[in-house]
Amino acid sequence: MLGSTHGTLTTDFRARVEACGESPRTAVHSSAAPSADDAVPLDVSGRPLHADVPDLDRFFRPESVAVIGASDAEGKPNTGITRQLIAWAERVGARLHPVHPTRPTVFGLTCHASVAELPEQVDLAVLLVADPLPVIEELAETKVKFAVAFASGFAETGDAGAAAQERLGAAVRRSGLRLLGPNTNLNAFEKFREDLDGPAIALITQSGHQGRPVYTLQELGIRLSHWAPTGNEADLETSDFISYFAEQPEVGAIACYVEGLKDGRSFLLAADRAARNGVPVVAVKVGRTETGARTAASHTGKLTGADTVVDAAMRQFGVIRVDGLDELQDTAALLARARRPKADGVVVYSISGGTGAHFSDLATEAGLTLPTLSQAKQDELHQWIPEYLNVANPVDNGGHPVGDWRGRKIIDAILADPEVGVLICPITGPFPPMSDRLAQDLVDAAEQSDKLICVIWGSPVGTEDAYRTTLLGSSRVATFRTFGNCITAVRAYLGHHRFTAGYRSPFEDAPRTPSPSYRKAQALMRPSQQLSEHAAKQLLRAYGIRVPREQLVTSAAAAVRAAGLVGYPVVMKASGPQLGHKTELGLVKIGLTSASQIRDAYRELTDIARYENVPLDGILVCQMVERGVEMVVGVTQDDLFGPTVTVGLGGVLVEVLHDAAVRVPPFGEDQARAMLRELRGHALLEGVRGDPPADVDALVEVVLRIQRMALELGDELSELDINPLMVLPRGQGAVALDALAICR
């Protein structure tokens, strides 16, 4: 017997079980991240630099299991669950112990009245009770490693449920065990096919039903190894399972359905671990629209985060985001099983010229590289394909060659080209015997090649032997049903391997100690205040970011003297802690070239400020910088990820075009440059209509310095906006003409 008389369930447990009719889905819980291990290295803001990988071996393969609330009474919801758990325990070789306060046996197994009466320490406790909180406190005494709570009615139901979830999470942290749920289901205990081999897909879902399409991939011969239905994530979360699955040798890809992330930093650390291990993560993330975000929050009670930030963060750390469950299926299956590509070139090969042209258009538009085959290769192909047909890429065989020995010769010749890494053959409909022979030739060639062969079987029926037996029977050919899914998966496959081939964790170079700039900047911060432009520019100077020559003055005479020192022409601006958009109030004067203009401008600016009741700390007399590309660089605080850095087209264009790119620190120079390439207006930096190329290196340096500021100041800096940052011609640098900073 484990434990003493402490914490027996007899009275309370009976009341809870009987009150809820033994149904596990009638109760109430918010999540909080576990405290960081002091031994884990931290960055300058005190956040961990490595993912904490939980040891989940005993969760998925326990030696002993307790089912609390077990039942064999007909008509009770817990009875079917208990039966499934017994079958699962037999499959994984675990000893199962039913727990119920009034039953001597359950399905012929000895039943124990309480947790304290269990005959051994168990690895996993499954809680079929309405309120798991008291049970968690009991389990702490028995040193149970893991628990699963099915009960609903927690954060997905609103504030009261969120408070209950927070209490449950706190109890879990005190207990030392790890909890899956609440509001989860039986997916972790599904039966997986054991007759399949090769790399497997590990599945993570916050909504169990949304994982069904991936689970059924087993019927197409694709192996699944794990399923983690995370539910409300009071403790164990998506990030924990990504980190764990990325370390499992049998896992070839991780497929996720994510409604809300519990902690953005944990997610990035987990994605980083997967990238370092070369394990692709493919995710459907709900919340692209306001409606989707609202629905997700009501279902799991989590923030979805600003979707532009989520999207950028996933891309930054190599997570492949797809939109549909069909794309999740096909992309994860391809990435799990395909070998590393030998080249990025894609060749489209078809029976029909129209099919090849159509697919090639879509593939090229999606960013796939379709190289023109060399003249020598085209001459070789014309040995078997009539001269009047195009074989430059796409390759049109005209149909007849696939019906005899020539079909295999064509396929082998294409695969032999060193520029070709992927051969895609769209078969828009069955046309026996041509399509049957073509499918078999493709399968045979794939068995002897180290290059990827993809087939799109376009028949709406899908019962043809060439599809069901030949293509799906091959572990080397990737078979799709639609053009779009094939293109999405191949693009992800090539992109993943490019990404991981040169991947270096940005956390390796994240600053761990404050810089001298931080100490200067901290002295300038004013909690809960917006800094004046003059003070915000001092903040930029502290981090080595160039600002115009300028002086802050408090009289017209001082303004005239300052203009002489700064050098005409000058700009004059009102400077005060409550000023945001100065231009709209008429508080900016540009192109001033004389002392009289300076005096007039000073008087006008101060008069407007008095009229608008805007307090000033003075008037800025600034160097006028005219020629360059106006950009915006800024920092904002995201609810999930903390400080984020944005760069985009500046001036009025930022409000009109919304052309901006986002990254979550830490990131390196490569990501800073990638941000610029993402901009629709990137060509402006290269020089248009006779303008010289801009100093992109200087712009990148500003972005990296702003990132350092964001990391070091952390949540002390609520918002920073440099607009415009004037990027001068190449070799001349970049100048922050205006700045706004808000302290938290």
Secondary structure, DSSP 8 states (H G I E B T S, - for coil): --S-STT--HHHHHHHHHHTTT-SSS-----------TTS-B-TTS-BSS------HHHHS-SEEEEET----TT-HHHHHHHHHHHHHHHHT-EEEEE-SS-SEETTEE-BSSGGG-SS--SEEEE-SS--HHHHHHHGGGT--EEEE----SGGG-HHHHHHHHHHHHHHHHH--EEE-SS--GGGG----SS--SSEEEEEESSGGGGHHHHGGGGGT--EEEEEE-TT-SSS-HHHHHHHHTT-TTEEEEEEEES--S-HHHHHHHHHHHHHTT--EEEEES-SSHHHHHHHHHHH------HHHHHHHHHHTT-EEESSHHHHHHHHHHHHH----S-SEEEEEES-HHHHHHHHHHHHHTT-B-----HHHHHHHTTTS-TTS--SSSEE--SGGGGSTHHHHHHHHHHT-TTEEEEEEEE-S--TTHHHHHHHHHHHHHHH-SSEEEEEE--SS---HIIIIIITT-SSEEEESSHHHHHHHHHHHHHHHHHHHT---GGGGS--S--HHHHHHHHH--TT-EE-HHHHHHHHHHTT-----EEEESSHHHHHHHHHHH-SSEEEEEE-TT-S-TGGGT-EEEEE-SHHHHHHHHHHHHHHHHHTT---SEEEEEE---SSEEEEEEEEEETTTEEEEEEEE-TTHHHHH--EEEE-SS--HHHHHHHHHH-TTTHHHH--TT---B-HHHHHHHHHHHHHHHHHHGGGEEEEEEEEEEE-BTTS-EEE--EEEEE-
